[in-house]
Each structure stands twice: as C-alpha cells, then as structure tokens.
Amino acid sequence: MEEVILRFLVGGLIVSVFAVLGDLFEPKSFAGIFGAAPSVALATLALTISSKGKGYAALELRATVAGAIAFFVYASAVARTLMSYNLPAILVASILTTLWMAIAAGLWAVLLR
C-alpha cells in the first residue's frame, strides 16, 4: 500500500511539472504530450531505481524504449491513414493497434528476450 501511495504522489508531481512545462511552449497541444507518457515513464523509472536498483531499472527501460518505438510506428501509420483516406478514426486506430502489438512483440522477441 505504501508503494502505491508513493507512486501516486511521485507520478502526480512529475505529471504536473511536465504539464506546466508543456503549457509554457507553443503550440499548447504540447501540454498534453508532455503531461502523459514521458512523465509517467520517469516516475516509474525513479521508483524502480529506488526499490530495485539501477541494473533492474536499465533492463526495464529497454522494454519502455521498445514500446515507444512500436507506438511511434503505430501513431505514424494512423496519422498517414487518416490523412490519406476518409475513414473513421476509431476504426483506423482499432485496426492498427494490431500493428503496434506486432511490432512491440517483434522487438521483444529480437532484442529483449
């Protein structure tokens, strides 16, 4: 229970800092980007280092990078598909989620296993 409260506090603090930083820059849409995944990843990384050490955190961070690469390809594919075809966003995002999962699984199998 103690770790959950600590995660909540550290995560909330880092998300807030990134949201404020994002709000300082133009365009304002950066606030959402800065307030989401990077801040959560940093909070998790800090807690992992403090509880399990740097070696374990480095190993786990490799998986985070692989997931980020897979997400980048997914987001790029969704954006390109939506710009090229007149399809509903929910349909494109849902179908291309399989691309994200396939790339993440492939990177895990090749690089992280």
Secondary structure, 3 states (H helix, E strand, C coil): CHHHHHHHHHHHHHHHHHHHHHHHCCCCCHHHHHCCHHHHHHHHHHHHHHHHCHHHHHHHHHHHHHHHHHHHHHHHHHHHHHHHCCCCHHHHHHHHHHHHHHHHHHHHHHHHC
